[in-house]
Amino acid sequence: MRCILPRHLRVLYLALILVGSFAMQTTFAGPLPTEMAAWDETTKQAQRDAGRKMLAEIDAAVKRGEKQITVAKAHYRFDKTIGDRNPMHILWEDMVGVTLDFSGSTFWFENQATGIFLKHNSDCTVKNVTLDWDPLPYVQGRIMAIDHKKQHLHVKLDDGYDQPNDAPLVSNPKARWRGLVFDPATRKLKDHVIGFSLYNNWGNRTPEGYQITSFRGFYGIKLKDSGIAVGDDIAMVKRKGRAVRIEFCHNNTMQNITLHASGFVGFVQKLGTGSAMFRNIQIVRRPETNRLISCNADGININNMENGPLLDNCKVEYLGDDCVNVHSAYNRVVWQNSSNQLTMTPINPNAAGKANSGKPVKIVFFDRKTMSKIGERMVTAVKNIDAYPLDQSKILFDLKDNFHSGDAARFNAQNKTAQACVITLDNPITITGDVVTTCPEYISAGAVIRNCHFSDTIARGIRLQGPHALIENNVIQNTRGFGLSMSGQPSFWGEGPYVHSTIAQGNTFINCANDTTDKNHPVIMVQQQGDYTTNFTQYDITLKDNLIKNAPTMGIMVRGIKDLTITGNTIDGYYTYPNLSEAEKIPAQFNGTGYGIVVESCENVTLKENTVINPGKYAKGTIFTARNK
């Protein structure tokens, strides 16, 4: 039986969160608490020795067949990595039924590389541990001057955050960085700052010693319109390595884990089967420090799974991308070899393995531009190709119009070859043009995200791109991107595929979607990319009893959904801020700009008992509907 918190209890809960957040605003001098900052090299070496001994003892226990392994509480430090291409500090693989309980220990990683890699494990649990980096995988400071002519920021680095010019983090002057801008008074992400990239020639300083940082605003936006000002605090991150990387695991559980830093994504799990559980995961800034962020990119990223994850009682805040992203990769049809044989970008290896074992796997074909369904077949066999020549005359889609995520992203105009596969189908199909596919058994369906707190991200609170999900009783606040999005993105990232049969209920959103670059940038967004007016790739969506406060633009925007229910939601404050542009050009009679709730081009809609109050200066009305059936 599900429990939706009554609105008065949600308001009380929110007040307690805000009071606690205010109480935590006390700042400290540097990146480490005083006691830890005082550790000398002798102490750190003892922690390294303890780390090596602990890993050896775990390996020995696993070989003996022990299933419950408890490690004494201590600080363990790791300075060596394994592997060259994607290095990691710790590798645990091929474990069955093992629980690793670290009793509240802290792991310290010393390289910007993956912390822990879990691979090919079954029915395993990792719990009761804190993960951190020393040195940190980012730098931070205060903006002391802005050179608008050169598009430069002059940054005074905080004590303890500068790094030598030859340090791995800062040594490449061509590397692309991202930035997060903070209000120095509250130490929260500053509202209404656009997305941007940075470039650093490290050691290029002003006479005052400030780092000179080049600014590149997304969509060509310049510093004068960026929302950035002198006196703002800034964290500058370069993305590499994961805190915890999980691949090809079955029934995996992460429990009571705190993360204070990560060079890229915090937790990434892909290509798994069975369940993927994340209970009481805390991705937060380390207390008793002046750190601005907790993670350089996504907090929890789940992709290409047999089943979606369970996230329960998690807290993710102050990070450089989505708090949560649940998705799978689209595949692209490269070439039609025969009526029932296609060359493809690599399909999910679990799907390939199942097909090759004599159990056919469903595959669905879509026109990439419109996302109209072309048809579906069964894959009966898959053969991998290690190096497919990227000859445009033998590729159905434009290599210059490439994906930016997943294996299919390697099919681009810069590469000479890429991994591919040949699939055999049970029945013929004719493919022309740019076609994407998905295998519905392996699209991370069935995610449950409940009782979580997500806040202060430069991207989205929850980016949901898989079906059969339940989003319930979460608090999401201070996001630059959507508080909650339900959409695939076949155009740029190549992530998706679509959302249907999904409920979002009892959630609270405060000050979400506060990016100022789009007039139609809602807190809750439900819209499949492609031509949503001609197909219903997404359907059966319920938005119920959600509270949305202080929406800079729309509270809820839904387009192109069949069987839609929007009931009992409250929009309290909307269109409170002047926005710069309109990213998606929708004719004025259909776009709903200025309204609290927008429902357009949908079919079989239940829209009732919603409250839209406290319109802002730029609001036009409460509820907008158009082209619905």
WOBELGI-V697434 format. One record per run of one state. SS is the DSSP state (a for helix, b for strand, c for the rest). FROM is the first residue (numbers start at 1). TO is the last residue. If there is no record, write none. Layout:
ss=SS from=FROM to=TO
ss=SS from=FROM to=TO
//
This chain:
ss=c from=1 to=6
ss=a from=7 to=23
ss=c from=24 to=33
ss=a from=34 to=37
ss=c from=38 to=40
ss=a from=41 to=63
ss=c from=64 to=67
ss=b from=68 to=70
ss=c from=71 to=74
ss=b from=75 to=78
ss=c from=79 to=81
ss=b from=82 to=82
ss=c from=83 to=87
ss=b from=88 to=93
ss=c from=94 to=95
ss=b from=96 to=96
ss=c from=97 to=98
ss=b from=99 to=109
ss=c from=110 to=113
ss=b from=114 to=119
ss=c from=120 to=121
ss=b from=122 to=133
ss=c from=134 to=137
ss=b from=138 to=147
ss=c from=148 to=151
ss=b from=152 to=157
ss=c from=158 to=176
ss=b from=177 to=182
ss=c from=183 to=188
ss=b from=189 to=189
ss=c from=190 to=195
ss=b from=196 to=205
ss=c from=206 to=210
ss=b from=211 to=217
ss=a from=218 to=220
ss=c from=221 to=222
ss=a from=223 to=225
ss=c from=226 to=232
ss=b from=233 to=237
ss=c from=238 to=243
ss=b from=244 to=247
ss=c from=248 to=249
ss=b from=250 to=259
ss=c from=260 to=266
ss=b from=267 to=270
ss=c from=271 to=272
ss=b from=273 to=283
ss=c from=284 to=294
ss=b from=295 to=295
ss=c from=296 to=299
ss=b from=300 to=303
ss=c from=304 to=309
ss=b from=310 to=312
ss=c from=313 to=314
ss=b from=315 to=319
ss=c from=320 to=323
ss=b from=324 to=329
ss=c from=330 to=330
ss=b from=331 to=338
ss=c from=339 to=340
ss=b from=341 to=345
ss=c from=346 to=348
ss=a from=349 to=356
ss=c from=357 to=360
ss=b from=361 to=367
ss=c from=368 to=372
ss=b from=373 to=389
ss=c from=390 to=391
ss=a from=392 to=394
ss=c from=395 to=406
ss=a from=407 to=410
ss=c from=411 to=416
ss=b from=417 to=425
ss=c from=426 to=434
ss=b from=435 to=438
ss=c from=439 to=439
ss=a from=440 to=442
ss=c from=443 to=447
ss=b from=448 to=450
ss=c from=451 to=452
ss=b from=453 to=457
ss=c from=458 to=461
ss=b from=462 to=464
ss=c from=465 to=469
ss=b from=470 to=472
ss=c from=473 to=474
ss=b from=475 to=479
ss=c from=480 to=483
ss=b from=484 to=486
ss=c from=487 to=488
ss=b from=489 to=489
ss=c from=490 to=494
ss=b from=495 to=496
ss=c from=497 to=501
ss=b from=502 to=505
ss=c from=506 to=507
ss=b from=508 to=510
ss=c from=511 to=523
ss=b from=524 to=527
ss=c from=528 to=537
ss=b from=538 to=544
ss=c from=545 to=546
ss=b from=547 to=551
ss=c from=552 to=555
ss=b from=556 to=559
ss=c from=560 to=560
ss=b from=561 to=567
ss=c from=568 to=569
ss=b from=570 to=574
ss=c from=575 to=587
ss=a from=588 to=591
ss=c from=592 to=594
ss=b from=595 to=600
ss=c from=601 to=602
ss=b from=603 to=608
ss=c from=609 to=610
ss=b from=611 to=615
ss=c from=616 to=620
ss=b from=621 to=626
ss=c from=627 to=629
//
